[in-house]
Amino acid sequence: MKFNYRTLACLVAAGALSTSAMAETPIIGLITKTNTNPFFVKMKEGAQAKAAELGVELRTFAGRYDGDNETQVQAVENLIASGAKGILITPSDTAGIVPTIQKAREAGLLVIALDTPLSPASAADMTFATDNFKAGEMIGMWAKAKMGDKAKDAKIALLDLSTSQITVDVARNQGFLKGFGIDLNNPNYMGDETDPRIVGNDVTQGSEEGGRRAMENLLQKDPGVNLVYTINEPAAAGAYEALKSFGMEKDVLIVSVDGGCPGVRNIQDGVIGATSMQFPLKMASEGVSAIVEFAKTGTRPTASDGLDFYDTGVQLITDEPANGVDSVTSKTGLAMCWG
């Protein structure tokens, strides 16, 4: 059989072109804490839509549970091995993931933390996030204005995420306290304040059951609680159920952060007084765009003016506006919410 070198040459050229085309399609990784939380579901939707629009390949990963660092480490290593151009990650362990993130950056990947900064934040190339301190400050200012003269005699229950001093947990807590007019000791650490209006801190793991349990614990400590800060809206819903079981739901003001659709509906229903809305879809979609730009030109994203991260915005939602505090109603919020 006569061997056709021209045919072979064409096949080799076609294969080279195919390989080249594949190589030119950037791979981007999205690693979230879980794949069940509506916040991360919306984040994934935003990344997928933008990846499809820009013609890049998005590979998604998630922890088995909130706090699952091992699975996130494996995902980063997988993306390094696959030749990805960049990684978007919501870190479960903000310090524990750092050595693996460093490997990714040394391999030439652009790493953007979404929502939750790494510890230190400089371990990522950039953070795309809500200004969580501002989000907390807004609900603190609203609560202070809403309570008026009664604010000086407030009894505050703080329902945090965990005892791990995670950056987003600390920022929301400390922002709320500052907004309410309470002196901070160390703004990078929560729980060290000495203001007598603080009944105490408890942890919720960001869940409704955790919020219920934490609220019950703090009511045992002081049944006179009249203001409750919660890390997120599921925890707020749990706190409300605990208060309702004691017949206190009409006497206690609850504020929160997130802006999920169930939370906004709880504004309508009077469960939550005010919440600060985040925009997870925007975080992820703009993160994908930033990595594509990096892949094309080598340009790295820059921080928003006056901040050390890229601010994706926050909006106060309440049906009880307070003087001096900018807000929109739950009706408007329902047109912007997620989940």
Secondary structure, DSSP 4 states (H G I P E B T S, - for coil): ----HHHHHHHHHHHHHHHHHHHTS-EEEEEES-SSSHHHHHHHHHHHHHHHHHT-EEEEEE-SSTT-HHHHHHHHHHHHHHT-SEEEE--SSTTTTHHHHHHHHHTT-EEEEESS--SSGGGSSEEEE--HHHHHHHHHHHHHHHHGGGGGG--EEEEES-SS--HHHHHHHHHHHHHHTPPPS-TTSSS----TTEEEEEE-TTSHHHHHHHHHHHHHH-TT--EEEESSHHHHHHHHHHHHHTT-TTT-EEEEEE-BHHHHHHHHTTS-SEEEEP-HHHHHHHHHHHHHHHHHH-PPP-PPTTSSSEE---EEEESS--TT---B-HHHHHTT-B-
